[in-house]
Amino acid sequence: MARAIIAVLDTRGIDLPAFARERIVTCIDGDTLGLRLRRAAVVDSVEVVFGDS
């Protein structure tokens, strides 16, 4: 699911710094990844994917 999140963000043209990419690919919690994928489809910044803003 991490690759799907990255693909969605990339397709939408949202900048994905290395630290954010690492945070996504190292996550092993399915619920968290699902939430991040849903957020990735609608947010304007990567910070919102993580709920940081």
C-alpha positions as CSV (number, residue, x, y, z in Angstrom):
1,M,0.0,0.0,0.0
2,A,3.0,2.3,0.6
3,R,3.7,2.3,-3.2
4,A,0.1,3.2,-3.9
5,I,0.4,6.2,-1.6
6,I,3.6,7.4,-3.2
7,A,2.1,6.9,-6.7
8,V,-1.0,8.9,-5.8
9,L,1.0,11.8,-4.5
10,D,3.3,11.7,-7.5
11,T,0.4,11.6,-9.9
12,R,-1.1,14.6,-8.2
13,G,2.1,16.5,-8.4
14,I,2.6,16.7,-4.6
15,D,6.2,17.1,-3.5
16,L,7.4,14.1,-1.5
17,P,10.6,14.8,0.4
18,A,12.9,11.9,1.3
19,F,11.9,12.0,5.0
20,A,8.2,11.7,4.0
21,R,8.9,8.8,1.6
22,E,10.8,7.0,4.3
23,R,8.0,7.5,6.8
24,I,5.5,6.0,4.3
25,V,7.6,3.0,3.3
26,T,8.6,2.1,6.9
27,C,5.0,2.1,8.2
28,I,3.7,-1.4,8.8
29,D,0.3,-0.6,10.2
30,G,-2.4,-1.4,7.6
31,D,-5.0,1.0,9.1
32,T,-2.5,3.8,9.1
33,L,-1.5,3.1,5.5
34,G,-5.2,3.0,4.5
35,L,-5.9,6.3,6.1
36,R,-2.8,7.9,4.4
37,L,-3.9,6.5,1.0
38,R,-7.3,8.1,1.4
39,R,-5.8,11.3,2.5
40,A,-3.3,11.3,-0.4
41,A,-6.2,11.3,-2.8
42,V,-7.5,14.6,-1.6
43,V,-4.8,16.7,0.2
44,D,-2.7,19.5,-1.1
45,S,0.4,18.8,0.9
46,V,2.2,15.8,2.2
47,E,2.0,17.1,5.8
48,V,-1.7,16.6,5.7
49,V,-1.2,12.9,4.7
50,F,0.4,12.4,8.1
51,G,-2.1,14.6,9.9
52,D,0.7,17.1,10.8
53,S,-1.2,20.1,9.7
